[in-house]
Amino acid sequence: MNNISIFRNILMALLLAAGPVYTLAAGQPVEQLKAFLSTSKSLTADFKQTAINEAGNPTQTSYGVFYLQRPGKFRWDYQKPFQQQIISASGKVWFYDTDLEQVTIKKLDESVGSTPALLLSGDVSLEDNYTMEQQGTDGDMQWVKLVPKNDESSFKYLLIGLEKGILSGMELNDNFGQLTRIYFSNVKLNPFIKPALFEFQAPKGADVFSE
């Protein structure tokens, strides 16, 4: 399963997890999560993503860079072992596989799950859509578990890992038995991000599919 296939299953959950902390937040992890959703504007980070199958075995590990700009803009640049891009802006999401020279375009609506997208924009209450549980610590990381209240959600739960108030990890269990772990490093909060990073134009010769 390639990164784009994985990301389709967990797209909106990853949006929510793009940076659920803020350096000025104080108190328990749940309060830090809430503070981020009401105060942060942008984020960049390097990431390592590992997909784990139902037997608990890693099936694929990828590396890249993540960009977030509220409201509703993000970009995942997968750099190793394969180059892929996932970009969201203006109510659409572009999936580009460099090796296949293939672009898939989706609308950012109910077809990919709108509630976390609205949470990202700050228009929806966290408490109204998720049950939140503090999961204790693992080394220097504190964990928060989010369980969707909507039975039709594409994932079972999402874990957010915070280290000294900074986003450090995430684990997502989807409804297909796929476990995805992401670890973030070199996290920068509220940096200036060039608007062009969220603009996508299909390369010449690429196959384009719109859903």
N, CA, C and O of each residue as an XYZ file, in Angstrom:
844
protein
N       0.856     -1.189      0.000
C       0.000      0.000      0.000
C       0.892      1.240      0.000
O       1.754      1.372      0.869
N       0.701      2.162     -0.968
C       1.563      3.334     -1.028
C       1.058      4.428     -0.092
O      -0.010      4.312      0.509
N       1.853      5.493      0.016
C       1.506      6.569      0.952
C       0.184      7.217      0.620
O      -0.569      7.573      1.526
N      -0.120      7.380     -0.661
C      -1.365      8.035     -1.051
C      -2.559      7.176     -0.656
O      -3.571      7.710     -0.200
N      -2.467      5.853     -0.821
C      -3.566      4.975     -0.420
C      -3.782      5.035      1.078
O      -4.918      5.106      1.547
N      -2.678      5.007      1.840
C      -2.795      5.133      3.294
C      -3.429      6.458      3.671
O      -4.308      6.515      4.531
N      -2.981      7.516      3.024
C      -3.432      8.843      3.401
C      -4.899      9.060      3.088
O      -5.566      9.816      3.794
N      -5.423      8.423      2.055
C      -6.853      8.559      1.755
C      -7.687      8.038      2.910
O      -8.731      8.608      3.226
N      -7.240      6.958      3.545
C      -7.988      6.367      4.640
C      -7.971      7.233      5.892
O      -8.921      7.207      6.674
N      -6.898      8.004      6.090
C      -6.739      8.741      7.348
C      -6.592     10.236      7.131
O      -6.124     10.949      8.018
N      -6.983     10.711      5.974
C      -6.728     12.087      5.567
C      -7.129     13.116      6.608
O      -6.288     13.897      7.054
N      -8.370     13.135      6.997
C      -8.822     14.192      7.882
C      -8.305     14.028      9.297
O      -8.105     15.014     10.005
N      -8.086     12.786      9.714
C      -7.506     12.588     11.035
C      -6.098     13.162     11.094
O      -5.721     13.758     12.103
N      -5.326     12.999     10.051
C      -3.989     13.571      9.999
C      -4.044     15.087      9.998
O      -3.168     15.746     10.557
N      -5.054     15.630      9.381
C      -5.222     17.078      9.427
C      -5.344     17.560     10.865
O      -4.721     18.543     11.265
N      -6.156     16.851     11.625
C      -6.327     17.247     13.012
C      -5.021     17.126     13.775
O      -4.726     17.932     14.658
N      -4.246     16.119     13.429
C      -3.020     15.862     14.177
C      -1.834     16.659     13.689
O      -0.713     16.442     14.149
N      -2.051     17.556     12.786
C      -0.928     18.248     12.179
C      -0.148     19.102     13.156
O       1.000     19.454     12.884
N      -0.749     19.447     14.298
C       0.022     20.242     15.249
C      -0.782     20.593     16.462
O      -0.953     21.780     16.741
N      -1.291     19.631     17.206
C      -2.213     19.936     18.275
C      -1.558     20.377     19.576
O      -1.919     19.901     20.652
N      -0.588     21.295     19.475
C       0.011     21.845     20.678
C       0.412     23.284     20.412
O       0.451     23.718     19.261
N       0.709     24.025     21.470
C       1.170     25.400     21.313
C       2.107     25.706     22.466
O       1.813     25.339     23.604
N       3.195     26.349     22.214
C       4.211     26.513     23.249
C       3.711     27.316     24.436
O       4.257     27.172     25.530
N       2.698     28.156     24.268
C       2.190     28.944     25.377
C       1.158     28.188     26.197
O       0.716     28.665     27.242
N       0.771     26.994     25.718
C      -0.237     26.232     26.433
C       0.340     25.688     27.730
O       1.514     25.323     27.790
N      -0.480     25.634     28.760
C      -0.042     25.106     30.046
C      -1.038     24.067     30.517
O      -2.144     23.974     29.983
N      -0.652     23.282     31.518
C      -1.569     22.316     32.079
C      -1.444     20.960     31.414
O      -0.407     20.631     30.837
N      -2.516     20.171     31.499
C      -2.521     18.808     30.993
C      -2.578     18.770     29.465
O      -2.932     19.766     28.834
N      -2.222     17.599     28.854
C      -2.206     17.491     27.394
C      -3.515     17.862     26.720
O      -3.504     18.470     25.650
N      -4.650     17.507     27.327
C      -5.936     17.849     26.713
C      -6.088     19.360     26.606
O      -6.576     19.866     25.596
N      -5.675     20.079     27.641
C      -5.765     21.536     27.606
C      -4.801     22.113     26.558
O      -5.113     23.112     25.908
N      -3.641     21.486     26.399
C      -2.702     21.937     25.384
C      -3.264     21.734     23.985
O      -3.071     22.571     23.103
N      -3.956     20.626     23.787
C      -4.593     20.357     22.507
C      -5.643     21.414     22.182
O      -5.692     21.923     21.062
N      -6.468     21.735     23.144
C      -7.495     22.754     22.941
C      -6.866     24.113     22.648
O      -7.360     24.868     21.810
N      -5.779     24.414     23.340
C      -5.124     25.705     23.145
C      -4.588     25.842     21.726
O      -4.679     26.910     21.121
N      -4.039     24.775     21.207
C      -3.518     24.829     19.843
C      -4.629     25.153     18.851
O      -4.464     26.014     17.986
N      -5.763     24.460     18.976
C      -6.850     24.636     18.017
C      -7.390     26.061     18.018
O      -8.002     26.495     17.042
N      -7.166     26.788     19.109
C      -7.694     28.148     19.171
C      -6.637     29.221     18.909
O      -6.978     30.395     18.764
N      -5.352     28.834     18.845
C      -4.323     29.863     18.749
C      -3.324     29.696     17.607
O      -2.823     30.694     17.090
N      -3.023     28.473     17.202
C      -1.965     28.279     16.205
C      -2.455     28.621     14.804
O      -3.636     28.474     14.488
N      -1.531     29.077     13.980
C      -1.848     29.481     12.610
C      -1.101     28.666     11.558
O      -1.625     28.417     10.472
N       0.128     28.249     11.881
C       0.915     27.511     10.893
C       1.916     26.609     11.603
O       2.201     26.778     12.789
N       2.450     25.636     10.840
C       3.392     24.691     11.404
C       4.168     24.021     10.284
O       3.619     23.751      9.216
N       5.452     23.753     10.529
C       6.243     22.921      9.625
C       6.989     21.894     10.463
O       7.324     22.159     11.618
N       7.253     20.723      9.888
C       7.963     19.671     10.620
C       8.467     18.608      9.657
O       7.873     18.380      8.603
N       9.571     17.957     10.025
C       9.995     16.742      9.344
C       9.206     15.590      9.960
O       8.800     15.666     11.120
N       8.987     14.517      9.187
C       8.245     13.396      9.747
C       8.785     12.061      9.265
O       9.383     11.947      8.194
N       8.549     11.053     10.104
C       8.800      9.651      9.770
C       7.483      8.914      9.950
O       6.908      8.942     11.038
N       7.000      8.262      8.915
C       5.707      7.574      8.955
C       5.903      6.086      8.721
O       6.549      5.681      7.755
N       5.341      5.269      9.614
C       5.435      3.816      9.484
C       4.044      3.205      9.495
O       3.244      3.489     10.387
N       3.755      2.371      8.513
C       2.495      1.638      8.444
C       2.713      0.247      9.027
O       3.703     -0.413      8.712
N       1.787     -0.198      9.877
C       1.897     -1.481     10.558
C       0.641     -2.298     10.272
O      -0.473     -1.790     10.404
N       0.815     -3.578      9.876
C      -0.331     -4.408      9.529
C      -0.977     -5.020     10.770
O      -0.543     -4.774     11.896
N      -2.020     -5.822     10.548
C      -2.776     -6.398     11.663
C      -1.938     -7.344     12.504
O      -2.250     -7.567     13.673
N      -0.869     -7.909     11.926
C       0.006     -8.825     12.660
C       1.034     -8.076     13.499
O       1.808     -8.690     14.233
N       1.041     -6.736     13.389
C       1.978     -5.930     14.152
C       3.318     -5.737     13.486
O       4.281     -5.298     14.116
N       3.380     -6.066     12.203
C       4.632     -5.944     11.469
C       4.656     -4.678     10.623
O       3.667     -4.370      9.959
N       5.767     -3.933     10.631
C       5.863     -2.741      9.773
C       5.897     -3.143      8.308
O       6.623     -4.060      7.924
N       5.104     -2.449      7.486
C       5.035     -2.764      6.062
C       5.672     -1.698      5.194
O       6.061     -1.974      4.059
N       5.785     -0.484      5.713
C       6.377      0.594      4.930
C       6.759      1.756      5.835
O       5.989      2.134      6.718
N       7.931      2.319      5.626
C       8.377      3.501      6.363
C       8.739      4.593      5.372
O       9.477      4.350      4.417
N       8.226      5.787      5.594
C       8.453      6.908      4.688
C       8.948      8.112      5.476
O       8.717      8.225      6.680
N       9.636      9.011      4.772
C      10.175     10.222      5.381
C       9.818     11.429      4.521
O       9.726     11.320      3.299
N       9.619     12.572      5.157
C       9.320     13.768      4.390
C       9.150     14.998      5.251
O       9.610     15.052      6.391
N       8.470     15.998      4.677
C       8.268     17.292      5.334
C       6.784     17.642      5.291
O       6.113     17.417      4.285
N       6.280     18.193      6.393
C       4.870     18.561      6.505
C       4.734     20.066      6.691
O       5.518     20.681      7.413
N       3.733     20.658      6.034
C       3.425     22.085      6.154
C       1.934     22.244      6.469
O       1.096     21.554      5.888
N       1.613     23.143      7.378
C       0.224     23.427      7.725
C      -0.008     24.926      7.782
O       0.790     25.667      8.357
N      -1.105     25.369      7.183
C      -1.506     26.773      7.257
C      -3.007     26.805      7.497
O      -3.785     26.365      6.650
N      -3.414     27.323      8.646
C      -4.843     27.425      8.923
C      -5.415     28.671      8.256
O      -4.738     29.695      8.170
N      -6.674     28.586      7.779
C      -7.537     27.405      7.831
C      -7.424     26.541      6.565
O      -7.372     27.051      5.446
N      -7.390     25.231      6.777
C      -7.616     24.269      5.716
C      -6.535     24.037      4.685
O      -6.806     23.396      3.670
N      -5.310     24.531      4.895
C      -4.246     24.293      3.917
C      -3.167     23.414      4.533
O      -2.728     23.650      5.659
N      -2.743     22.395      3.786
C      -1.654     21.569      4.262
C      -0.920     20.954      3.079
O      -1.426     20.920      1.958
N       0.273     20.474      3.354
C       1.078     19.820      2.321
C       1.970     18.777      2.985
O       2.695     19.076      3.933
N       1.906     17.539      2.468
C       2.796     16.460      2.872
C       3.710     16.161      1.690
O       3.238     15.728      0.639
N       5.000     16.385      1.848
C       5.986     16.045      0.827
C       6.720     14.773      1.252
O       7.612     14.816      2.098
N       6.337     13.647      0.659
C       7.045     12.397      0.909
C       8.296     12.386      0.039
O       8.212     12.558     -1.177
N       9.459     12.183      0.662
C      10.727     12.264     -0.056
C      11.437     10.923     -0.189
O      12.110     10.681     -1.191
N      11.296     10.039      0.815
C      11.905      8.718      0.785
C      10.903      7.692      1.301
O      10.131      8.014      2.204
N      10.880      6.465      0.766
C      11.669      5.971     -0.374
C      11.090      6.376     -1.736
O      11.742      6.197     -2.765
N       9.854      6.925     -1.741
C       9.227      7.364     -2.985
C       8.781      8.811     -2.844
O       8.425      9.246     -1.749
N       8.796      9.550     -3.926
C       8.379     10.946     -3.914
C       6.887     11.045     -4.222
O       6.426     10.635     -5.287
N       6.149     11.597     -3.267
C       4.714     11.808     -3.423
C       4.344     13.111     -2.743
O       5.029     13.550     -1.819
N       3.270     13.727     -3.190
C       2.795     14.971     -2.596
C       1.300     14.878     -2.335
O       0.549     14.320     -3.135
N       0.881     15.431     -1.210
C      -0.540     15.547     -0.891
C      -0.760     16.986     -0.446
O      -0.202     17.425      0.560
N      -1.572     17.715     -1.196
C      -1.747     19.155     -0.979
C      -3.232     19.481     -0.871
O      -4.039     18.993     -1.663
N      -3.591     20.302      0.105
C      -4.980     20.726      0.270
C      -5.077     22.237      0.305
O      -4.327     22.906      1.015
N      -6.018     22.770     -0.477
C      -6.317     24.212     -0.488
C      -7.601     24.415     -1.269
O      -7.933     23.624     -2.152
N      -8.319     25.473     -0.943
C      -9.517     25.868     -1.687
C     -10.544     24.746     -1.794
O     -11.212     24.600     -2.818
N     -10.665     23.958     -0.731
C     -11.692     22.928     -0.700
C     -11.376     21.685     -1.507
O     -12.259     20.855     -1.724
N     -10.125     21.535     -1.960
C      -9.735     20.364     -2.733
C      -8.462     19.751     -2.158
O      -7.700     20.406     -1.446
N      -8.251     18.469     -2.487
C      -7.032     17.775     -2.106
C      -6.439     17.123     -3.347
O      -7.125     16.408     -4.078
N      -5.137     17.383     -3.576
C      -4.426     16.808     -4.720
C      -3.463     15.738     -4.216
O      -2.667     15.990     -3.312
N      -3.538     14.540     -4.801
C      -2.616     13.454     -4.512
C      -1.756     13.250     -5.760
O      -2.277     12.927     -6.827
N      -0.452     13.437     -5.629
C       0.431     13.304     -6.791
C       1.506     12.258     -6.517
O       2.292     12.388     -5.579
N       1.527     11.223     -7.348
C       2.540     10.182     -7.278
C       3.547     10.443     -8.392
O       3.226     10.322     -9.574
N       4.780     10.806     -7.999
C       5.789     11.187     -8.984
C       6.162     10.019     -9.884
O       6.271     10.193    -11.097
N       6.361      8.826     -9.316
C       6.772      7.667    -10.103
C       5.700      7.251    -11.109
O       6.014      6.895    -12.245
N       4.452      7.294    -10.697
C       3.356      6.902    -11.586
C       2.923      8.035    -12.509
O       2.177      7.818    -13.464
N       3.402      9.260    -12.216
C       2.971     10.448    -12.960
C       1.442     10.516    -12.988
O       0.818     10.654    -14.040
N       0.874     10.414    -11.798
C      -0.578     10.347    -11.665
C      -1.062     11.315    -10.598
O      -0.513     11.376     -9.498
N      -2.102     12.073    -10.942
C      -2.713     13.035    -10.021
C      -4.161     12.641     -9.768
O      -4.911     12.384    -10.710
N      -4.557     12.593     -8.494
C      -5.953     12.350     -8.134
C      -6.455     13.552     -7.340
O      -5.795     14.005     -6.404
N      -7.620     14.063     -7.715
C      -8.180     15.252     -7.062
C      -9.463     14.864     -6.340
O     -10.345     14.240     -6.931
N      -9.572     15.228     -5.066
C     -10.774     14.980     -4.280
C     -11.307     16.290     -3.717
O     -10.545     17.229     -3.486
N     -12.606     16.351     -3.497
C     -13.191     17.485     -2.806
C     -13.048     17.273     -1.304
O     -13.164     16.151     -0.811
N     -12.797     18.353     -0.589
C     -12.661     18.294      0.856
C     -14.058     18.407      1.471
O     -14.443     19.452      1.993
N     -14.805     17.301      1.394
C     -16.191     17.326      1.864
C     -16.487     16.033      2.604
O     -15.569     15.386      3.109
N     -17.758     15.647      2.676
C     -18.145     14.461      3.419
C     -17.515     13.190      2.868
O     -17.411     12.198      3.589
N     -17.091     13.196      1.596
C     -16.506     12.004      1.006
C     -15.181     11.629      1.654
O     -14.774     10.469      1.597
N     -14.496     12.602      2.274
C     -13.252     12.301      2.981
C     -13.339     12.651      4.458
O     -12.348     12.555      5.182
N     -14.523     13.055      4.904
C     -14.713     13.318      6.331
C     -14.488     14.764      6.684
O     -13.344     15.216      6.725
N     -15.556     15.510      6.943
C     -15.421     16.955      7.097
C     -15.183     17.413      8.526
O     -14.627     18.493      8.729
N     -15.582     16.635      9.522
C     -15.549     17.146     10.888
C     -14.162     17.565     11.357
O     -14.022     18.684     11.850
N     -13.110     16.718     11.231
C     -11.790     17.195     11.651
C     -11.295     18.386     10.844
O     -10.548     19.216     11.361
N     -11.706     18.480      9.572
C     -11.315     19.645      8.780
C     -11.901     20.905      9.391
O     -11.239     21.941      9.447
N     -13.147     20.815      9.850
C     -13.766     21.957     10.508
C     -13.090     22.239     11.851
O     -12.955     23.395     12.251
N     -12.663     21.170     12.549
C     -11.918     21.365     13.787
C     -10.633     22.125     13.529
O     -10.247     22.995     14.310
N      -9.970     21.792     12.424
C      -8.731     22.475     12.075
C      -8.968     23.962     11.886
O      -8.126     24.781     12.257
N     -10.122     24.320     11.303
C     -10.423     25.721     11.051
C     -10.923     26.435     12.305
O     -11.052     27.659     12.325
N     -11.206     25.641     13.366
C     -11.667     26.235     14.616
C     -13.159     26.471     14.662
O     -13.647     27.179     15.543
N     -13.904     25.880     13.710
C     -15.344     26.124     13.643
C     -16.185     25.083     14.372
O     -17.400     25.239     14.486
N     -15.543     24.008     14.871
C     -16.286     22.925     15.501
C     -15.666     22.620     16.862
O     -14.445     22.635     17.018
N     -16.517     22.346     17.835
C     -16.048     22.039     19.180
C     -15.398     20.669     19.224
O     -15.945     19.695     18.707
N     -14.223     20.598     19.846
C     -13.533     19.332     20.012
C     -14.379     18.363     20.822
O     -14.479     17.186     20.477
N     -14.992     18.852     21.901
C     -15.788     18.000     22.777
C     -17.018     17.433     22.080
O     -17.477     16.345     22.426
N     -17.556     18.155     21.105
C     -18.758     17.697     20.419
C     -18.489     16.516     19.497
O     -19.413     15.778     19.156
N     -17.247     16.330     19.091
C     -16.956     15.330     18.065
C     -16.021     14.213     18.512
O     -15.929     13.180     17.848
N     -15.325     14.409     19.633
C     -14.382     13.394     20.095
C     -14.468     13.207     21.607
O     -14.695     14.156     22.358
N     -14.281     11.967     22.028
C     -14.063     11.668     23.425
C     -12.560     11.697     23.657
O     -11.816     10.991     22.975
N     -12.102     12.507     24.614
C     -10.667     12.681     24.841
C     -10.244     12.026     26.141
O     -10.900     12.179     27.172
N      -9.139     11.294     26.081
C      -8.619     10.605     27.245
C      -7.108     10.809     27.338
O      -6.401     10.654     26.343
N      -6.611     11.153     28.517
C      -5.175     11.229     28.720
C      -4.637      9.813     28.876
O      -5.203      9.004     29.611
N      -3.533      9.517     28.176
C      -3.015      8.154     28.117
C      -1.706      7.968     28.874
O      -1.021      6.963     28.681
N      -1.355      8.903     29.718
C      -0.134      8.766     30.487
C       1.094      9.163     29.692
O       0.986      9.877     28.695
N       2.269      8.701     30.128
C       3.518      9.102     29.501
C       4.298      7.902     28.999
O       4.133      6.786     29.492
N       5.143      8.142     28.023
C       6.069      7.151     27.479
C       7.402      7.867     27.305
O       7.617      8.551     26.305
N       8.289      7.711     28.270
C       9.511      8.493     28.267
C       9.186      9.947     28.553
O       8.592     10.258     29.586
N       9.567     10.837     27.654
C       9.274     12.260     27.814
C       7.978     12.674     27.127
O       7.623     13.853     27.142
N       7.276     11.736     26.532
C       6.082     12.071     25.759
C       4.809     11.817     26.551
O       4.668     10.788     27.212
N       3.882     12.769     26.477
C       2.548     12.628     27.050
C       1.573     12.360     25.906
O       1.683     12.945     24.828
N       0.618     11.464     26.160
C      -0.280     11.040     25.087
C      -1.728     11.385     25.391
O      -2.182     11.290     26.532
N      -2.445     11.790     24.344
C      -3.886     12.059     24.416
C      -4.570     11.178     23.379
O      -4.130     11.102     22.232
N      -5.648     10.512     23.787
C      -6.406      9.649     22.876
C      -7.700     10.331     22.477
O      -8.442     10.809     23.336
N      -7.979     10.381     21.173
C      -9.215     10.937     20.653
C     -10.004      9.833     19.969
O      -9.520      9.191     19.037
N     -11.222      9.622     20.443
C     -12.108      8.603     19.865
C     -13.295      9.320     19.224
O     -14.011     10.045     19.914
N     -13.524      9.135     17.905
C     -14.636      9.822     17.235
C     -15.987      9.404     17.814
O     -16.214      8.224     18.083
N     -16.863     10.356     18.001
C     -18.220     10.054     18.453
C     -19.101      9.613     17.297
O     -20.142      8.989     17.505
N     -18.685      9.937     16.078
C     -19.428      9.530     14.887
C     -19.064      8.100     14.522
O     -17.899      7.808     14.253
N     -20.049      7.203     14.507
C     -19.801      5.792     14.207
C     -19.329      5.577     12.778
O     -18.755      4.531     12.473
N     -19.560      6.550     11.890
C     -19.184      6.401     10.489
C     -17.791      6.975     10.202
O     -17.399      7.093      9.042
N     -17.059      7.324     11.234
C     -15.720      7.851     11.040
C     -14.823      6.801     10.392
O     -15.040      5.603     10.575
N     -13.809      7.245      9.631
C     -12.898      6.334      8.937
C     -11.824      5.766      9.847
O     -11.048      4.916      9.410
N     -11.749      6.213     11.119
C     -10.742      5.676     12.027
C     -11.350      5.397     13.398
O     -12.347      5.999     13.796
N     -10.709      4.453     14.114
C     -11.187      4.044     15.430
C     -10.732      5.009     16.520
O     -11.510      5.405     17.388
N      -9.451      5.376     16.453
C      -8.930      6.314     17.447
C      -7.676      6.983     16.904
O      -7.070      6.525     15.936
N      -7.305      8.075     17.555
C      -6.105      8.815     17.203
C      -5.361      9.162     18.492
O      -5.951      9.715     19.420
N      -4.067      8.839     18.553
C      -3.237      9.200     19.688
C      -2.331     10.363     19.299
O      -1.722     10.349     18.229
N      -2.243     11.365     20.162
C      -1.373     12.508     19.940
C      -0.290     12.501     21.018
O      -0.604     12.460     22.208
N       0.971     12.540     20.615
C       2.082     12.560     21.555
C       2.699     13.948     21.649
O       3.041     14.544     20.627
N       2.844     14.465     22.855
C       3.413     15.790     23.094
C       4.665     15.661     23.957
O       4.664     14.931     24.948
N       5.716     16.357     23.590
C       6.932     16.386     24.386
C       7.283     17.830     24.715
O       7.633     18.609     23.829
N       7.187     18.185     26.001
C       7.425     19.551     26.464
C       6.537     20.543     25.709
O       6.979     21.630     25.337
N       5.280     20.154     25.489
C       4.334     21.034     24.816
C       4.513     21.122     23.320
O       3.915     21.988     22.681
N       5.333     20.238     22.733
C       5.592     20.266     21.300
C       5.149     18.952     20.684
O       5.401     17.887     21.247
N       4.497     19.014     19.544
C       4.054     17.823     18.832
C       5.240     16.915     18.535
O       6.228     17.353     17.945
N       5.145     15.643     18.946
C       6.248     14.708     18.730
C       5.819     13.423     18.042
O       6.620     12.815     17.332
N       4.580     12.994     18.232
C       4.169     11.730     17.641
C       2.676     11.620     17.461
O       1.901     12.390     18.028
N       2.285     10.647     16.660
C       0.880     10.374     16.421
C       0.722      8.914     16.043
O       1.573      8.343     15.362
N      -0.363      8.319     16.485
C      -0.691      6.952     16.100
C      -2.164      6.897     15.751
O      -3.005      7.365     16.518
N      -2.481      6.324     14.590
C      -3.860      6.263     14.142
C      -4.232      4.838     13.772
O      -3.511      4.170     13.031
N      -5.352      4.383     14.287
C      -5.883      3.052     13.988
C      -7.149      3.229     13.171
O      -8.153      3.735     13.674
N      -7.103      2.805     11.889
C      -8.275      3.003     11.043
C      -9.166      1.765     11.028
O      -8.856      0.758     11.665
N     -10.272      1.848     10.298
C     -11.257      0.776     10.278
C     -10.888     -0.367      9.348
O     -11.682     -1.288      9.156
N      -9.696     -0.321      8.768
C      -9.242     -1.379      7.870
C      -8.150     -2.227      8.522
O      -7.511     -3.042      7.857
N      -7.941     -2.031      9.824
C      -6.915     -2.782     10.530
C      -5.521     -2.240     10.316
O      -4.537     -2.891     10.667
N      -5.427     -1.041      9.739
C      -4.129     -0.415      9.465
C      -3.755      0.524     10.603
O      -4.534      1.399     10.980
N      -2.561      0.335     11.144
C      -2.037      1.209     12.184
C      -0.946      2.069     11.571
O      -0.019      1.547     10.951
N      -1.046      3.374     11.737
C      -0.056      4.298     11.183
C       0.560      5.111     12.309
O      -0.149      5.730     13.103
N       1.895      5.104     12.373
C       2.616      5.873     13.375
C       3.441      6.948     12.682
O       4.116      6.683     11.688
N       3.380      8.155     13.212
C       4.146      9.265     12.655
C       4.895      9.948     13.794
O       4.315     10.273     14.830
N       6.194     10.160     13.585
C       7.002     10.893     14.548
C       7.501     12.177     13.898
O       8.021     12.159     12.782
N       7.339     13.290     14.604
C       7.703     14.598     14.077
C       8.990     15.098     14.722
O       9.251     14.832     15.895
N       9.792     15.825     13.946
C      11.013     16.441     14.458
C      11.186     17.792     13.772
O      10.537     18.088     12.768
N      12.084     18.609     14.342
C      12.333     19.940     13.784
C      11.027     20.716     13.610
O      10.800     21.355     12.582
N      10.180     20.647     14.628
C       8.864     21.301     14.564
C       9.023     22.809     14.762
O       9.695     23.262     15.688
N       8.389     23.572     13.871
C       8.389     25.035     13.977
C       6.944     25.515     14.015
O       6.151     25.203     13.127
N       6.612     26.280     15.055
C       5.254     26.777     15.238
C       5.114     28.198     14.712
O       5.950     29.061     14.981
N       4.056     28.423     13.968
C       3.708     29.738     13.430
C       4.803     30.383     12.576
O       5.052     31.581     12.708
N       5.459     29.615     11.705
C       6.424     30.238     10.788
C       5.689     30.849      9.594
O       4.521     30.541      9.354
N       6.370     31.705      8.859
C       5.811     32.192      7.598
C       5.995     31.098      6.551
O       7.094     30.566      6.392
N       4.922     30.763      5.837
C       4.970     29.763      4.777
C       4.534     30.421      3.471
O       3.484     31.061      3.414
N       5.326     30.266      2.445
C       4.996     30.864      1.156
C       3.681     30.293      0.623
O       3.514     29.074      0.586
N       2.746     31.152      0.209
C       1.455     30.670     -0.311
C       1.603     29.694     -1.473
O       0.752     28.825     -1.663
N       2.675     29.830     -2.253
C       2.862     28.972     -3.424
C       3.004     27.496     -3.052
O       2.779     26.625     -3.892
N       3.375     27.205     -1.798
C       3.518     25.821     -1.378
C       2.191     25.069     -1.413
O       2.168     23.842     -1.519
N       1.088     25.808     -1.324
C      -0.227     25.178     -1.310
C      -0.940     25.302     -2.665
O      -2.141     25.054     -2.773
N      -0.188     25.686     -3.679
C      -0.741     25.755     -5.029
C      -0.218     24.568     -5.831
O       0.987     24.320     -5.861
N      -1.113     23.840     -6.476
C      -0.689     22.659     -7.224
C      -1.127     22.759     -8.680
O      -2.277     23.081     -8.980
N      -0.198     22.479     -9.565
C      -0.485     22.406    -10.989
C       0.066     21.088    -11.504
O       1.250     20.792    -11.339
N      -0.784     20.311    -12.120
C      -0.367     18.990    -12.594
C       0.782     19.115    -13.594
O       0.706     19.914    -14.527
N       1.836     18.337    -13.406
C       2.965     18.357    -14.354
C       2.517     17.944    -15.750
O       1.576     17.166    -15.908
N       3.183     18.460    -16.731
C       2.867     18.140    -18.116
C       3.039     16.637    -18.349
O       4.070     16.060    -18.002
N       2.039     16.024    -18.928
C       2.086     14.603    -19.221
C       1.521     13.710    -18.148
O       1.362     12.510    -18.374
N       1.203     14.263    -16.961
C       0.664     13.441    -15.874
C      -0.806     13.103    -16.134
O      -1.548     13.919    -16.682
N      -1.212     11.916    -15.745
C      -2.613     11.517    -15.822
C      -3.367     12.123    -14.642
O      -2.928     12.008    -13.498
N      -4.500     12.768    -14.918
C      -5.271     13.448    -13.890
C      -6.633     12.794    -13.752
O      -7.354     12.630    -14.737
N      -6.989     12.417    -12.514
C      -8.278     11.814    -12.219
C      -8.974     12.663    -11.155
O      -8.391     12.963    -10.113
N     -10.202     13.039    -11.419
C     -10.975     13.865    -10.501
C     -12.140     13.052     -9.953
O     -12.920     12.497    -10.726
N     -12.269     12.974     -8.636
C     -13.343     12.196     -8.017
C     -14.340     13.099     -7.325
O     -15.314     12.616     -6.747
